[in-house]
Amino acid sequence: MARVVVISGGGTGIGFATAEAFAAGGDHVVLLGRRENVLRDAAEKIPGARYCAADLSEPQGARQAAAFIAQEYGTVDVVVHSAGGNGGLEEPVEHGDSLETIAHNWALNFRLNVLTAVLLTEALRDQLRAPGGRVLFITSISAFRGSGRVEYGAAKAAIHPYVVALARELGPRGITVNAVAPGLIEQTPFFGEPLPDERLQLRRDETVTGRVGVPNDVAQTLHWLASEAAGHITAQVIQVNGGAESSR
């Protein structure tokens, strides 16, 4: 039976690869994000995909997305939270005061990575199929070991206790909640531009597999976590990084 799979940030990178994976399995895919043109282009490449443009970092945007899904489908089987980013690609805001700049950057990263996930989850909570629903988050290796953008890693780490709390709340309804924490993933717009060869090689050398990840590595992990085979896995954060975290 085809499921309804909602994917935030589904227009590019990991989100788009995840949408392709679920659609290939016969599921109905709904793409969410801020940029309507990006979503439209992505939906045209995925058979049967629908989309709704909304700013999920705002309550009204989450309500808008939930209303669209309720009207078109009613129940939601799987929610994948792929929206987010390091904040560095957003329009820069200059402050004369360094503390104002720090406050802006931290708040921005929490809006992009935490509020987008929490608000959409809460907006869809009553629409989740029970039993059998799946809620899946994408965090980061940075949540475990930090990064050059500490505010980004902190925002991703904030998702982890939410995963555990939500799993406890939804578990009695037969709904599982998990997260996937990727390492470096190529072929995404995360850095804006491709990493320099030297830096890419350093990140590759951190792995025990001898390569960095690609979007499909994460997409297939998410697809499996949404399957019946993973029905007894919940409240977990699965690292997909080629052993980069454990090799340090």
Secondary structure, 3 states (H helix, E strand, C coil): CCCEEEEECCCCHHHHHHHHHHHHCCCEEEEEECCHHHHHHHHHCCCCCEEEECCCCCHHHHHHHHHHHHHHCCCECEEEECCCCCCCCCCCCCCCCHHHHHHHHHHHHHHHHHHHHHHHHHHHHHHECCCCCEEEEECCCHHHHCCCCHHHHHHHHHHHHHHHHHHHHHHHHCCEEEEEEECCECCCCCCCCCCCHHHHHHHHHHCCCCCCECHHHHHHHHHHHCCHHHCCCCCEEEEECCCCCCCC
